Amino acid sequence: MKIKKSYIVSLLGFIGLNFISAQVNPSGKQGTAFTNPIIWADAPDLSITRNGNDFYLISTTMHLMPGAPVMHSRDLVHWEMSGYVFDTLNDNSKYDLLNGTVYGRGQWASSIRYHKGKYYVLFSPNDEPFKSYFYVTDHPEKGKWKLITRTRHFHDASLFFDDDDRIYVFTSNKVFELSPDFKEVIGNPDGTEVFQKGASETGLLEGNQIIKRNGKYYMMMISWPRNEKRRQVVYRADKVTGPYEKKVILEDNFLGFSYAGQGALIDDKNGNWYSLIFQDRNGVGRVPLLLPVQWENDWPVLGDNGKVPLKGEIPLPPFKAKNHLVESDEFSDKKMKIQWQWNHNPVNEAWSLSERKGFMRLKTSRVVDNLYAAPNTLTQRMEGPTSSAVVAMDLKGMKDGDVAGFSAFNGDSGILSIAMEGKEKFIVFSTNEVSLDSKIKAITGVKKEEKKKIPLNSDTVFLRIDTDFNLGKDLADFYYSTDQKNWTEMAKDYKMIFDYRRFFMGSKFAVFNYATKNTGGFVDVDFFRVNKAENENNKISREKFAVNR
């Protein structure tokens, strides 16, 4: 019997990343209620654009491939995945996990803009060679993004088309004008300084996102002055080149988490304004918050007088997303679901959805000695406040020295694996901590600790990770089963962390298979099933949340 037919899971409580209390406004008016965060998962460096009723949001996924994820919505609350700007990056072999790695590098903060029937994206990989990429498409969902050009490096830059079609790039306190083909800087190659940083600024003024309203230019940036709190600021000017004046518009450690900051302003077709800002939430990563915006004396007022609202309502009709940022997968389609991303560029000949129908076959293709160097690790975001995921694997294709499994993957990883030793299999829980060279991001060492090891007398295994990202938690529990009825605990309260010096992202669900001795083995992944639930206080007791019902 096929594994997935024996496993029935209720996903009635799972509504993707948007845990909104209602699709219909309880007042009966045509509006959409929201609860912050609108996305309870890692989606940082927000840039947004609009074409009519359609909003498109781009985020950062760095060393994950495909990269530069683009999301679509019509109500700014419910978001669906549209696609990625690129499939792979190929500037150097480190993207292929050869001669090094690009952990925490790759695609950084991007800018997305709609202009005269086309969509444009600008981003700069924080890696050598230091270049900026410009892409264009006619439609983010239907068209393929085309690379226009690579230019000089612009850190955390914002692309801007003015009313006269002149093209500008804003980065920190400088503006650059580009030629119509995006290939050259017009005028001063060092850019025009549009304001001077205050004496207290640490240089963190970044995440620049620019808009124009009623003839005035507004630059949104994150600020973190010395000995003060992180905040969102806006700079305003009557001319694109300034001079600009500054105003602090948000300073809030919403719900006790880190101070929110870095985001964008966007209007709807009726002239209402909104802001999307992210907030660091430790192990789960950086989560987007939605704030309605009012204007006073030509300055934006975010949320509740510069504070993030827990709940609210915006005057846009509810949008039903076709998919979410995290999805279960039965691996029954010809293509992989859009929610999956590989750790670095994949080895395409070493995975298949067709060699065994209804399964994802992961083959070993390179001999390595740790998960961080292993190709073809498949990831999805974890989500809060709590979630649980199960992976089912057929292990008959494993060879001596192969290691396959399921991980809470980050710079520090909790790893539930099956290790093949000769003709025997063992289920193992271990922790790994990777050390990276701070400059080139090469792996300098991996601290491994084996915590629990049990013989496994089955060719079928189910691996489960339960997570809790409520304030002060960031915990994961690990279980395995051979029948989906009796679960053996392998680890409890594993602490997940966020480390900007290494991965610079939230923890991920990760499915893997690699060889430590010889290539040629494989595992067949039958399904990945994720479940999420929350009570009225956005919390859940893990003891009450069972994957199998």
Secondary structure, DSSP 8 states (H G I E B T S, - for coil): --GGGG-----TT--TT---S-SS-TTSSS-EEEES-SS-B---S-EEEEETTEEEEE---BTEESEEEEEEESSSSS-EEEEEEES---SSGGGGTSSS--TT-SB-SEEEEEETTEEEEEE--SSSS-EEEEEEES-TTTS--EEEEEEE--TT-EEEE-TT--EEEEETTEEEEE-TTSSSEES-TT-EE-S---TT--S--EEEEEEEETTEEEEEEEE--TTS--EEEEEEESSTT---EEEEEE---GGGSS----EEEEE-TTS-EEEEEEEE-GGG-EEEEEEEEEEETTEEEEBTTTB--SEEEESS-----SS-SS--B-S-SSS--TT-EEESS--GGGEESTTTTTSEEEE--SB-SSGGG-S--EEEE-BSSEEEEEEEEE-TT--TTEEEEEEEESSEEEEEEEEEETTEEEEEEEEEEEEE-TTT--EEEEEEEEEEEEEE--SEEEEEEEEE-STT--EEEEEEESSSSS-EEEEEEEE----TTTT-S--EEEEEEEESS-S--EEEEEEEEEEE---TTS---GGG--S--
